[in-house]
Amino acid sequence: ELSEKISNKNIKNVKMDYLSMGMTDDFEVAIEEGANMIRIGRGIFGF
């Protein structure tokens, strides 16, 4: 919702092409909420 509000303001030099949310434990929810970039480092690298 916040991403959409900012995008709709058409602020000069601000592009909202990506919504990055979620981590290894909650990436499914992030995808459900519209994230198009997720961070799953621990799930891949095991840290």
C-alpha positions in Angstrom: 0.0 0.0 0.0 2.8 2.5 0.9 4.6 1.6 -2.3 1.5 2.4 -4.3 0.9 5.7 -2.6 4.5 6.9 -3.3 4.3 5.7 -6.9 1.0 7.5 -7.4 2.5 10.8 -6.4 4.7 10.8 -9.5 7.6 12.4 -7.6 10.4 13.5 -10.0 13.4 11.2 -10.0 11.6 8.5 -7.9 10.8 5.2 -9.5 9.0 2.5 -7.6 9.7 -0.4 -10.0 10.5 -2.9 -7.3 8.9 -3.9 -4.0 11.5 -5.7 -1.9 10.1 -7.5 1.2 10.5 -10.7 3.0 13.3 -12.9 4.2 13.9 -16.6 4.4 11.3 -17.2 7.1 8.5 -15.1 5.5 9.1 -14.9 1.8 5.8 -16.6 1.0 3.9 -13.8 2.7 6.0 -11.2 0.9 5.0 -12.7 -2.4 1.4 -12.8 -1.5 1.6 -9.1 -0.6 3.0 -8.2 -4.0 6.8 -8.2 -3.5 8.7 -8.7 -6.8 12.0 -8.9 -5.1 12.7 -11.1 -2.0 15.7 -11.8 0.1 16.3 -15.4 1.0 20.1 -15.5 1.7 20.0 -17.8 4.7 17.7 -20.2 2.8 20.4 -20.4 0.1 23.6 -20.0 2.0 22.6 -21.3 5.4 23.8 -18.4 7.5 
